[in-house]
């Protein structure tokens, strides 16, 4: 099938791949006063640099939060991906490879819906990182956990060994870290400083 190039429409970029299967929209949002990413720099090229990371919210998981009494190590007690979410994760992985992302270091929240999303991307081994875990039910930890995430990013980027760094996490984590409110499967390309703090972000919508 024909793959169409990016199209700029009304301040948003739309990517079409495999018509009638899914489409992705890109919206650029600057967190601070900084130059926008150059149109000539691809997603894969930006991620190859030492100062960019891709954060992704888990794919579609019907509901809000987790059931009362859920157990982190027991997927049956958590809110999990639906069939749409499982398919969405696979499609996003295909889209990333179509953009030139061929080798990635995938790091996930310990929540099952994030682990299953990371698995669906199909980039191989997944590492679990506690600072990516949801604080939806414990907002008091949002600031300290975000500082931990910044340290993790700062320490990991210099040692990614030629791979792109993709972090699969939750809506509340991405909002606290980048200021972006994202939907299921949405991705945030973030430019960071040496301390791992977000400087600027570009959002890619993962909704089919």
FIVODREN-112964 format. One line per 8 residues: number of its first residue (from 1); for each residue x, y, z of N, C-alpha, C. Coordinates in nm, 2 decimals, padded with zeros to 4 digits. Example, Ala and Ser with C-alpha at 12.3 -4.5 7.8 and 13.67 -1.06 7.14 Angstrom:
REM residues 2
1 = 01.32 -00.57 00.78 01.23 -00.45 00.78 01.32 -00.33 00.78 | 01.28 -00.22 00.71 01.37 -00.11 00.71 01.29 00.00 00.79
//
This chain:
REM residues 208
1 = 00.08 -00.12 00.00 00.00 00.00 00.00 00.09 00.13 00.00 | 00.03 00.23 -00.05 00.10 00.36 -00.05 00.12 00.42 00.09 | 00.24 00.47 00.11 00.26 00.54 00.24 00.27 00.69 00.21 | 00.19 00.77 00.27 00.19 00.91 00.24 00.28 00.99 00.33 | 00.34 01.10 00.28 00.43 01.18 00.36 00.35 01.26 00.46 | 00.42 01.32 00.56 00.35 01.41 00.65 00.28 01.52 00.58 | 00.16 01.56 00.63 00.09 01.67 00.57 00.06 01.77 00.68 | 00.09 01.90 00.66 00.07 02.01 00.76 -00.07 02.06 00.74
9 = -00.15 02.05 00.84 -00.29 02.10 00.83 -00.33 02.17 00.95 | -00.36 02.30 00.94 -00.41 02.38 01.06 -00.33 02.37 01.18 | -00.19 02.37 01.17 -00.11 02.36 01.29 -00.09 02.22 01.34 | -00.13 02.12 01.27 -00.11 01.98 01.31 -00.05 01.90 01.20 | 00.03 01.80 01.23 00.08 01.71 01.12 00.00 01.58 01.13 | -00.04 01.53 01.01 -00.10 01.40 01.01 -00.02 01.30 00.93 | 00.00 01.18 00.99 00.07 01.08 00.92 -00.03 00.97 00.89 | -00.03 00.93 00.76 -00.12 00.82 00.72 -00.03 00.70 00.68
17 = -00.06 00.58 00.73 00.01 00.46 00.69 -00.10 00.35 00.69 | -00.10 00.27 00.58 -00.20 00.17 00.56 -00.34 00.23 00.58 | -00.39 00.30 00.47 -00.52 00.37 00.48 -00.63 00.27 00.53 | -00.73 00.32 00.61 -00.84 00.25 00.67 -00.79 00.16 00.79 | -00.66 00.16 00.82 -00.62 00.09 00.94 -00.59 00.18 01.06 | -00.51 00.28 01.04 -00.49 00.38 01.14 -00.42 00.50 01.09 | -00.43 00.61 01.16 -00.36 00.73 01.13 -00.31 00.80 01.26 | -00.20 00.87 01.24 -00.14 00.94 01.36 -00.13 01.09 01.33
25 = -00.16 01.17 01.43 -00.16 01.31 01.42 -00.05 01.36 01.51 | 00.02 01.46 01.46 00.13 01.52 01.54 00.10 01.67 01.58 | 00.11 01.70 01.71 00.10 01.84 01.75 00.22 01.88 01.82 | 00.27 02.00 01.78 00.40 02.05 01.85 00.36 02.14 01.96 | 00.40 02.12 02.08 00.38 02.20 02.19 00.51 02.23 02.27 | 00.54 02.36 02.28 00.67 02.39 02.34 00.65 02.42 02.49 | 00.73 02.35 02.57 00.72 02.37 02.72 00.78 02.50 02.76 | 00.89 02.54 02.69 00.95 02.67 02.72 00.98 02.74 02.59
33 = 01.03 02.86 02.60 01.06 02.93 02.47 01.19 02.87 02.41 | 01.17 02.79 02.31 01.28 02.72 02.25 01.24 02.69 02.10 | 01.34 02.68 02.01 01.31 02.66 01.87 01.23 02.53 01.85 | 01.14 02.53 01.76 01.07 02.40 01.73 01.16 02.31 01.66 | 01.13 02.18 01.66 01.21 02.08 01.59 01.20 02.11 01.44 | 01.32 02.11 01.38 01.32 02.13 01.23 01.25 02.03 01.16 | 01.18 02.07 01.05 01.10 01.98 00.97 01.19 01.87 00.91 | 01.31 01.90 00.88 01.40 01.81 00.82 01.46 01.70 00.91
41 = 01.44 01.72 01.04 01.48 01.62 01.14 01.37 01.52 01.17 | 01.40 01.39 01.14 01.29 01.29 01.15 01.29 01.25 01.30 | 01.18 01.18 01.33 01.16 01.13 01.47 01.28 01.04 01.51 | 01.32 00.95 01.42 01.43 00.86 01.44 01.56 00.93 01.46 | 01.58 01.03 01.38 01.71 01.11 01.39 01.71 01.18 01.53 | 01.60 01.24 01.57 01.60 01.31 01.69 01.63 01.22 01.81 | 01.57 01.10 01.80 01.59 01.00 01.91 01.73 00.94 01.92 | 01.80 00.95 01.81 01.94 00.90 01.81 02.03 00.99 01.88
49 = 01.99 01.12 01.90 02.07 01.21 01.98 02.07 01.18 02.13 | 02.17 01.25 02.20 02.18 01.22 02.34 02.09 01.30 02.43 | 02.00 01.38 02.37 01.91 01.46 02.45 01.76 01.45 02.42 | 01.72 01.34 02.36 01.58 01.32 02.33 01.54 01.18 02.38 | 01.41 01.18 02.43 01.35 01.05 02.48 01.21 01.05 02.43 | 01.15 00.93 02.41 01.01 00.92 02.37 00.94 00.86 02.49 | 00.84 00.94 02.54 00.75 00.88 02.64 00.62 00.85 02.58 | 00.57 00.73 02.62 00.44 00.68 02.56 00.34 00.65 02.67
57 = 00.22 00.69 02.66 00.11 00.64 02.75 00.07 00.50 02.70 | 00.04 00.41 02.79 00.00 00.28 02.75 -00.12 00.29 02.66 | -00.14 00.18 02.58 -00.25 00.18 02.48 -00.38 00.17 02.55 | -00.49 00.16 02.47 -00.62 00.17 02.53 -00.66 00.06 02.63 | -00.69 00.10 02.75 -00.73 00.02 02.86 -00.86 00.07 02.91 | -00.97 00.01 02.88 -01.10 00.06 02.92 -01.11 00.08 03.08 | -01.17 00.20 03.11 -01.19 00.23 03.25 -01.10 00.34 03.30 | -01.10 00.37 03.43 -01.02 00.47 03.49 -00.95 00.42 03.61
65 = -00.82 00.44 03.63 -00.75 00.39 03.75 -00.75 00.24 03.75 | -00.74 00.19 03.87 -00.74 00.04 03.89 -00.85 00.00 03.99 | -00.90 -00.12 03.99 -01.00 -00.16 04.08 -00.95 -00.15 04.22 | -01.04 -00.14 04.32 -01.00 -00.13 04.46 -00.93 -00.26 04.50 | -00.82 -00.25 04.57 -00.75 -00.37 04.62 -00.67 -00.43 04.52 | -00.64 -00.36 04.41 -00.55 -00.43 04.30 -00.41 -00.46 04.36 | -00.35 -00.56 04.30 -00.21 -00.60 04.34 -00.12 -00.58 04.22 | -00.01 -00.50 04.24 00.08 -00.47 04.13 00.13 -00.59 04.06
73 = 00.16 -00.70 04.13 00.22 -00.82 04.07 00.11 -00.91 04.01 | -00.01 -00.88 04.02 -00.12 -00.96 03.97 -00.20 -00.89 03.87 | -00.18 -00.93 03.74 -00.25 -00.86 03.63 -00.40 -00.87 03.64 | -00.45 -00.98 03.69 -00.59 -01.01 03.70 -00.67 -00.91 03.79 | -00.59 -00.84 03.88 -00.65 -00.74 03.97 -00.64 -00.60 03.92 | -00.58 -00.58 03.80 -00.56 -00.45 03.75 -00.65 -00.41 03.63 | -00.65 -00.29 03.59 -00.71 -00.25 03.47 -00.61 -00.28 03.36 | -00.66 -00.35 03.26 -00.57 -00.40 03.15 -00.61 -00.36 03.01
81 = -00.52 -00.38 02.92 -00.55 -00.35 02.78 -00.67 -00.43 02.73 | -00.76 -00.36 02.65 -00.86 -00.43 02.58 -00.81 -00.48 02.45 | -00.89 -00.54 02.37 -00.85 -00.59 02.24 -00.80 -00.48 02.15 | -00.87 -00.36 02.16 -00.83 -00.25 02.08 -00.69 -00.20 02.12 | -00.67 -00.20 02.25 -00.54 -00.16 02.30 -00.42 -00.25 02.26 | -00.45 -00.38 02.26 -00.34 -00.47 02.21 -00.31 -00.45 02.06 | -00.42 -00.43 01.98 -00.39 -00.40 01.84 -00.33 -00.26 01.82 | -00.37 -00.17 01.90 -00.31 -00.03 01.89 -00.16 -00.04 01.92
89 = -00.12 -00.11 02.02 00.03 -00.12 02.06 00.10 -00.18 01.94 | 00.05 -00.28 01.88 00.12 -00.34 01.76 00.13 -00.24 01.65 | 00.02 -00.17 01.62 00.02 -00.07 01.51 00.12 00.04 01.54 | 00.13 00.08 01.66 00.23 00.19 01.69 00.37 00.14 01.67 | 00.40 00.02 01.71 00.53 -00.04 01.69 00.56 -00.04 01.54 | 00.46 -00.08 01.46 00.48 -00.08 01.31 00.51 00.06 01.26 | 00.43 00.16 01.31 00.45 00.30 01.27 00.59 00.35 01.31 | 00.64 00.32 01.43 00.77 00.36 01.47 00.88 00.30 01.38
97 = 00.86 00.18 01.34 00.96 00.12 01.25 00.96 00.18 01.11 | 00.84 00.22 01.07 00.82 00.29 00.94 00.89 00.42 00.94 | 00.90 00.48 01.06 00.97 00.61 01.07 01.12 00.60 01.09 | 01.17 00.48 01.09 01.31 00.45 01.09 01.36 00.41 01.23 | 01.27 00.39 01.32 01.31 00.34 01.46 01.32 00.19 01.45 | 01.45 00.14 01.44 01.47 00.00 01.42 01.52 -00.07 01.54 | 01.58 00.00 01.63 01.64 -00.06 01.75 01.61 00.03 01.87 | 01.54 -00.02 01.97 01.50 00.06 02.08 01.52 -00.01 02.22
105 = 01.56 00.08 02.32 01.56 00.03 02.46 01.43 00.07 02.52 | 01.35 -00.03 02.55 01.21 -00.02 02.60 01.21 -00.03 02.75 | 01.16 00.07 02.81 01.15 00.07 02.96 01.01 00.10 03.00 | 00.96 00.02 03.09 00.81 00.02 03.12 00.78 00.04 03.27 | 00.67 00.10 03.29 00.61 00.10 03.43 00.58 -00.04 03.46 | 00.58 -00.08 03.59 00.55 -00.22 03.63 00.41 -00.25 03.62 | 00.32 -00.16 03.59 00.18 -00.19 03.57 00.16 -00.28 03.44 | 00.07 -00.38 03.45 00.06 -00.47 03.34 00.01 -00.41 03.21
113 = -00.07 -00.31 03.21 -00.11 -00.25 03.09 00.00 -00.18 03.02 | 00.10 -00.13 03.09 00.22 -00.07 03.03 00.31 -00.18 02.98 | 00.33 -00.29 03.06 00.41 -00.40 03.01 00.36 -00.46 02.89 | 00.23 -00.48 02.88 00.16 -00.54 02.76 00.18 -00.44 02.64 | 00.17 -00.31 02.66 00.19 -00.22 02.56 00.33 -00.23 02.50 | 00.43 -00.23 02.60 00.57 -00.24 02.56 00.60 -00.37 02.48 | 00.53 -00.48 02.52 00.55 -00.61 02.45 00.49 -00.59 02.31 | 00.38 -00.53 02.30 00.31 -00.52 02.17 00.39 -00.44 02.07
121 = 00.48 -00.34 02.12 00.56 -00.27 02.03 00.66 -00.36 01.95 | 00.70 -00.47 02.01 00.78 -00.57 01.95 00.92 -00.52 01.92 | 00.99 -00.46 02.02 01.13 -00.42 02.00 01.22 -00.51 02.09 | 01.17 -00.62 02.15 01.25 -00.70 02.22 01.25 -00.68 02.37 | 01.36 -00.70 02.44 01.37 -00.70 02.58 01.31 -00.57 02.65 | 01.23 -00.59 02.76 01.17 -00.48 02.83 01.23 -00.47 02.97 | 01.27 -00.35 03.01 01.32 -00.32 03.14 01.21 -00.25 03.22 | 01.19 -00.29 03.35 01.09 -00.23 03.43 01.16 -00.12 03.52
129 = 01.09 -00.01 03.53 01.15 00.11 03.60 01.04 00.16 03.70 | 01.06 00.16 03.82 00.96 00.20 03.92 00.92 00.35 03.91 | 01.01 00.44 03.86 00.98 00.58 03.85 00.87 00.61 03.74 | 00.85 00.51 03.66 00.74 00.52 03.55 00.61 00.47 03.60 | 00.60 00.42 03.72 00.48 00.36 03.78 00.38 00.47 03.81 | 00.25 00.43 03.80 00.14 00.53 03.82 00.13 00.58 03.96 | 00.11 00.71 03.98 00.08 00.77 04.11 -00.06 00.83 04.11 | -00.15 00.77 04.02 -00.29 00.81 04.01 -00.36 00.81 04.15
137 = -00.33 00.71 04.23 -00.40 00.69 04.36 -00.31 00.75 04.47 | -00.20 00.81 04.44 -00.11 00.87 04.54 -00.04 00.99 04.49 | -00.12 01.09 04.46 -00.07 01.22 04.40 00.03 01.29 04.48 | 00.04 01.26 04.61 00.14 01.32 04.70 00.28 01.28 04.66 | 00.30 01.17 04.58 00.43 01.12 04.54 00.47 01.18 04.40 | 00.38 01.26 04.34 00.40 01.30 04.20 00.54 01.38 04.18 | 00.56 01.47 04.27 00.68 01.55 04.26 00.81 01.47 04.28 | 00.82 01.39 04.39 00.94 01.32 04.42 00.96 01.21 04.31
145 = 00.85 01.15 04.26 00.87 01.04 04.16 00.91 01.10 04.03 | 00.86 01.22 04.00 00.91 01.29 03.88 01.05 01.32 03.88 | 01.10 01.36 04.00 01.25 01.39 04.01 01.33 01.26 03.99 | 01.27 01.15 04.04 01.34 01.02 04.02 01.34 00.99 03.87 | 01.23 01.02 03.80 01.23 00.99 03.66 01.33 01.08 03.58 | 01.34 01.20 03.62 01.44 01.29 03.56 01.58 01.23 03.58 | 01.61 01.18 03.70 01.74 01.12 03.72 01.76 01.00 03.64 | 01.66 00.92 03.63 01.67 00.80 03.55 01.70 00.83 03.40
153 = 01.63 00.93 03.35 01.65 00.97 03.21 01.79 01.02 03.19 | 01.84 01.11 03.28 01.97 01.17 03.27 02.08 01.06 03.28 | 02.06 00.95 03.36 02.16 00.85 03.37 02.15 00.75 03.26 | 02.03 00.73 03.20 02.02 00.63 03.09 02.05 00.68 02.95 | 02.02 00.80 02.92 02.05 00.85 02.78 02.20 00.83 02.74 | 02.30 00.86 02.83 02.43 00.85 02.78 02.48 00.70 02.76 | 02.40 00.61 02.80 02.44 00.47 02.79 02.34 00.38 02.71 | 02.27 00.44 02.62 02.17 00.37 02.54 02.23 00.29 02.43
161 = 02.36 00.31 02.40 02.43 00.23 02.31 02.37 00.22 02.17 | 02.34 00.34 02.12 02.29 00.35 01.98 02.14 00.33 01.96 | 02.08 00.29 02.07 01.93 00.26 02.06 01.86 00.39 02.09 | 01.73 00.39 02.05 01.64 00.50 02.10 01.58 00.46 02.23 | 01.55 00.56 02.32 01.50 00.53 02.45 01.35 00.56 02.45 | 01.27 00.45 02.47 01.12 00.46 02.47 01.07 00.42 02.61 | 01.00 00.51 02.68 00.95 00.49 02.81 00.80 00.48 02.81 | 00.75 00.36 02.85 00.60 00.34 02.85 00.55 00.36 02.99
169 = 00.45 00.46 03.00 00.41 00.50 03.14 00.26 00.54 03.14 | 00.22 00.63 03.22 00.08 00.66 03.24 00.05 00.81 03.22 | -00.07 00.84 03.20 -00.12 00.98 03.18 -00.07 01.07 03.28 | -00.08 01.04 03.41 -00.05 01.13 03.52 00.10 01.16 03.52 | 00.18 01.05 03.49 00.33 01.07 03.49 00.37 01.16 03.38 | 00.32 01.15 03.26 00.35 01.23 03.14 00.31 01.37 03.17 | 00.19 01.39 03.22 00.14 01.53 03.25 00.23 01.60 03.35 | 00.27 01.53 03.46 00.36 01.59 03.56 00.50 01.62 03.50
177 = 00.55 01.53 03.42 00.68 01.55 03.37 00.69 01.65 03.26 | 00.59 01.65 03.16 00.61 01.74 03.04 00.50 01.85 03.04 | 00.39 01.84 03.12 00.29 01.93 03.11 00.19 01.90 03.00 | 00.21 01.78 02.93 00.12 01.74 02.82 00.01 01.64 02.87 | -00.11 01.67 02.84 -00.22 01.58 02.88 -00.25 01.49 02.76 | -00.22 01.36 02.77 -00.21 01.27 02.65 -00.32 01.16 02.66 | -00.36 01.11 02.54 -00.46 01.00 02.54 -00.39 00.87 02.53 | -00.47 00.76 02.53 -00.41 00.63 02.52 -00.33 00.61 02.40
185 = -00.21 00.56 02.42 -00.12 00.54 02.30 -00.04 00.66 02.25 | -00.07 00.78 02.31 00.00 00.90 02.26 00.14 00.89 02.30 | 00.23 00.96 02.22 00.37 00.96 02.25 00.42 01.11 02.25 | 00.52 01.13 02.34 00.58 01.26 02.35 00.73 01.25 02.33 | 00.77 01.32 02.22 00.91 01.33 02.19 00.97 01.45 02.28 | 01.05 01.42 02.37 01.10 01.53 02.47 01.25 01.55 02.45 | 01.28 01.68 02.44 01.42 01.73 02.44 01.45 01.76 02.59 | 01.56 01.70 02.64 01.59 01.72 02.78 01.72 01.78 02.80
193 = 01.74 01.84 02.92 01.87 01.89 02.96 01.95 01.78 03.03 | 02.07 01.81 03.08 02.16 01.71 03.13 02.11 01.65 03.26 | 02.01 01.72 03.32 01.95 01.67 03.45 01.83 01.59 03.42 | 01.80 01.57 03.29 01.68 01.49 03.25 01.55 01.57 03.26 | 01.55 01.70 03.28 01.43 01.78 03.28 01.39 01.81 03.14 | 01.25 01.81 03.12 01.20 01.84 02.99 01.22 01.99 02.95 | 01.26 02.01 02.83 01.28 02.15 02.78 01.18 02.18 02.67 | 01.14 02.08 02.59 01.05 02.10 02.48 00.99 01.97 02.44
201 = 00.87 01.97 02.39 00.80 01.84 02.36 00.72 01.85 02.23 | 00.72 01.74 02.16 00.63 01.72 02.04 00.54 01.60 02.06 | 00.41 01.62 02.05 00.32 01.51 02.07 00.28 01.44 01.95 | 00.28 01.31 01.95 00.23 01.22 01.84 00.11 01.14 01.90 | -00.01 01.16 01.83 -00.13 01.09 01.88 -00.13 00.94 01.82 | -00.15 00.85 01.91 -00.14 00.71 01.87 -00.28 00.65 01.85 | -00.39 00.73 01.85 -00.52 00.68 01.84 -00.55 00.64 01.69 | -00.59 00.51 01.67 -00.63 00.48 01.53 -00.76 00.54 01.49
//
